[in-house]
Amino acid sequence: MLNLEDCLLGDVSAIGTLGNLEILGFPNSNVVLPREIGNLSRLKLLDMKGYYSKKRIAAGVFSGLSKLEELYVEGFTNWGCTTMMEGNGEVTNNNASLTELIPYSNQLVVLEISVPSICCLPEELDFCNSDFRFNINGRDDGRYLFENTLGLKIEDASDLGEHRTFRSLLKKAVVLWLDIAKNSKHIWFEKEQKRILPCTLKDLKISRCEDLEYLLEGASDVTPPNTFHLLESLSLNNLPRLIGICNSTDSVKANAASGMAVHDDCKLRFLDLKAKRTYRFIVYKIEEKQKQVFVEKLGEPSDSFEDFSASLPADECRYAVYDFDFVTEENVPRSRIEFITWSPDTAKVRSKMIYASYKDRFKRELDGIQVELQATDPTEMGLDVIRSRSN
């Protein structure tokens, strides 16, 4: 074992002559990994945690590490790229590629890496070890015991569902963070025969998916398994077209929001707000035990926006309607009826799912909604946000 921690190192190519070395660590050290390290054919663990200033891992280093079982290289993202030597500006050789791991990927037990794109993960990687753990683009808090984490920022998800490596990681993910720009209509790309649903998820965060409509796409004649039965944290941000959790008819019937009724008072008070302007705002609450939506609070016409914000609980979901008065740039008085789905980060996961699943059906009961807004904290539904959406 050789551990060089918190060191400013120069040429370490001589380490490649230590043929019997099984554990090599450079935690929090500044080092360029030379090709000679690939001569360590008995190496089982390579640790480069906390090494954020690294610029280069020489091409071919990993090809020779045929016994490698644990690899910690979080923070390095220049896979297969050329870099510049500091000082003289010369171009170096290509950096190491993750394709070098393919021949022995089936024996890997731990993999902690950062990748700028899903394209850096070859489809031929075979993570079949039953004890395999991974942290890909997750937080590095210095711990060596972490839950399976997968975080990806993707511009186009068209072929993501067919990516073998992504699918194998997805099935084992406990923490999943996805930022997908387009073609993410159904994020799981679920087909019953593929069985790629990540049923081990505890933490799910999805953001910036402009065309995402459902989290699950189940077969019409089969109710999908309870994918989220272990979920502890759910964060859905910037999903303007989200309709619900699953678009399967059978699964919707099985959902906690199925059979939800709307109390007559909900529609009557909304008509009063729209036609008579009797109220400034209405706050609606789902009573899960009664499976019904009720009016929880009515705002007087003289109530301020601050009064409205204060009526939304900090840790519970709600629907709300707000009658917003404003003056256009042409100095013309206008008003807009805003529908707001309030789903704070601190709310229970089950509550978030129910409110998200039933939102569109409930909104259809309120004829006359002009602007829709979803907020997870007060900054996402401030007056400036509402004003910008109303123009």
Long-range contacts (C-beta under 8 A, 24 or more apart in sequence): 1-25, 3-27, 3-47, 4-29, 4-31, 5-29, 7-31, 12-37, 13-37, 15-40, 16-40, 22-67, 23-47, 26-51, 27-51, 30-54, 32-56, 32-57, 32-58, 33-57, 33-58, 33-61, 33-96, 34-58, 34-61, 35-59, 35-60, 35-61, 37-61, 37-65, 38-62, 38-63, 38-64, 38-65, 39-64, 40-64, 40-65, 41-65, 41-66, 41-67, 42-67, 43-67, 43-68, 44-68, 44-69, 44-70, 45-69, 45-70, 45-71, 46-70, 46-71, 46-72, 46-73, 47-72, 48-72, 48-73, 48-74, 48-75, 48-76, 49-74, 49-112, 49-140, 49-142, 50-74, 50-75, 50-140, 50-142, 51-75, 51-76, 55-83, 55-86, 56-83, 56-92, 56-95, 57-95, 57-96, 58-93, 58-95, 58-96, 59-93, 59-94, 59-95, 59-96, 59-97, 60-96, 60-100, 61-96, 61-100, 62-96, 62-100, 62-101, 63-100, 63-103, 65-104, 66-103, 66-104, 67-104, 67-107, 68-101, 68-104, 68-107, 68-108, 69-107, 69-108, 69-109, 69-110, 70-108, 70-109, 70-110, 70-111, 71-101, 71-108, 71-110, 71-111, 71-112, 71-113, 72-110, 72-112, 72-144, 73-112, 73-113, 73-114, 74-112, 74-113, 74-114, 74-135, 74-138, 74-140, 75-114, 75-140, 76-113, 76-114, 77-114, 77-115, 77-116, 79-115, 79-116, 79-120, 80-120, 98-122, 98-125, 99-124, 101-125, 102-126, 108-132, 109-133, 110-134, 110-144, 111-135, 111-136, 112-136, 112-138, 112-140, 112-146, 115-152, 117-153, 117-154, 118-152, 118-154, 118-160, 118-163, 118-166, 121-163, 121-165, 121-166, 122-165, 123-163, 123-164, 123-165, 124-164, 124-165, 125-164, 125-165, 125-168, 126-168, 127-165, 127-168, 127-169, 127-172, 128-168, 132-172, 134-169, 134-172, 136-169, 137-177, 138-175, 138-177, 147-174, 147-175, 147-202, 148-172, 148-173, 148-174, 148-175, 148-200, 149-173, 149-174, 149-175, 149-176, 149-177, 150-175, 150-176, 150-177, 151-175, 151-176, 151-177, 151-178, 152-177, 152-178, 152-179, 152-180, 153-179, 153-180, 154-178, 154-179, 154-180, 154-181, 155-180, 155-181, 155-182, 156-181, 156-182, 156-183, 157-182, 157-183, 157-184, 157-187, 158-183, 160-189, 161-188, 161-189, 161-194, 161-196, 162-189, 167-194, 167-196, 170-196, 170-198, 171-195, 171-196, 171-197, 171-198, 171-200, 172-198, 172-200, 173-198, 173-200, 173-201, 174-200, 174-201, 174-202, 174-203, 175-201, 175-202, 175-203, 176-201, 176-203, 176-204, 176-205, 177-205, 177-206, 178-205, 178-206, 178-207, 178-209, 179-206, 179-207, 179-208, 179-209, 180-206, 180-208, 180-209, 180-212, 181-208, 181-209, 181-210, 182-210, 182-211, 183-211, 184-209, 184-211, 184-212, 185-211, 185-212, 185-213, 185-214, 186-212, 186-213, 186-214, 186-215, 186-216, 186-217, 186-247, 187-212, 187-214, 187-215, 188-215, 188-216, 188-217, 188-227, 189-217, 190-216, 190-217, 190-218, 190-224, 191-217, 191-219, 192-218, 192-219, 192-222, 192-224, 197-224, 197-225, 197-227, 198-227, 199-225, 199-226, 199-227, 199-229, 199-230, 200-230, 201-227, 201-228, 201-230, 201-231, 202-230, 202-231, 202-232, 202-233, 203-231, 203-232, 203-233, 204-228, 204-231, 204-233, 204-234, 204-235, 205-233, 205-234, 205-235, 205-236, 205-237, 206-235, 206-236, 206-237, 206-239, 207-235, 207-236, 207-237, 207-238, 207-239, 208-237, 208-238, 209-238, 209-239, 210-238, 210-239, 210-240, 210-241, 211-241, 212-239, 212-241, 212-242, 213-241, 213-242, 213-243, 213-244, 213-247, 214-242, 214-243, 214-244, 214-245, 214-246, 214-247, 215-245, 215-246, 216-245, 216-246, 216-247, 216-248, 216-251, 217-246, 217-247, 217-248, 218-246, 218-247, 218-248, 218-250, 218-251, 219-248, 220-248, 220-249, 220-250, 221-250, 222-248, 222-250, 223-248, 223-250, 223-251, 223-254, 224-248, 224-251, 228-349, 228-353, 231-349, 232-349, 233-349, 234-349, 234-352, 234-353, 235-345, 235-376, 236-343, 236-352, 236-356, 236-376, 237-376, 239-374, 240-374, 242-356, 242-374, 243-359, 243-360, 244-356, 244-357, 244-358, 244-359, 244-360, 245-353, 245-356, 245-357, 246-357, 252-357, 255-353, 255-354, 255-357, 256-288, 256-350, 256-353, 256-354, 256-357, 257-286, 257-353, 257-354, 257-357, 257-358, 259-291, 260-286, 260-291, 260-292, 260-293, 260-358, 260-361, 260-362, 261-291, 261-292, 261-293, 262-292, 262-293, 262-362, 262-365, 263-292, 263-293, 263-294, 263-295, 265-294, 265-295, 266-293, 266-294, 266-295, 266-365, 266-366, 267-365, 267-366, 269-295, 269-298, 270-321, 270-366, 270-368, 273-321, 273-323, 273-337, 274-337, 274-368, 277-301, 277-323, 279-323, 280-307, 280-308, 280-322, 280-323, 281-308, 281-311, 281-320, 281-321, 281-322, 281-323, 282-320, 282-321, 283-311, 283-312, 283-318, 283-319, 283-320, 284-318, 284-319, 284-320, 284-321, 284-362, 285-318, 285-319, 286-317, 286-319, 286-351, 286-354, 286-355, 286-358, 288-354, 293-319, 293-358, 293-362, 305-383, 309-378, 309-381, 312-342, 313-344, 314-344, 314-346, 315-344, 315-346, 315-347, 316-344, 316-347, 316-351, 317-341, 317-342, 317-343, 317-344, 317-347, 317-351, 317-352, 317-354, 317-355, 318-342, 318-355, 319-355, 319-359, 319-362, 321-366, 321-369, 322-386, 324-371, 324-386, 324-387, 324-390, 326-387, 326-390, 328-391, 334-390, 336-370, 336-371, 336-390, 337-368, 337-369, 337-370, 337-371, 338-369, 338-370, 338-371, 338-372, 338-373, 338-386, 338-389, 338-390, 339-363, 339-366, 339-369, 339-371, 339-372, 339-373, 340-372, 340-373, 340-374, 340-375, 340-381, 341-372, 341-373, 341-374, 341-375, 342-375, 342-381, 343-374, 343-375, 343-376, 344-376, 344-377, 345-376, 345-377
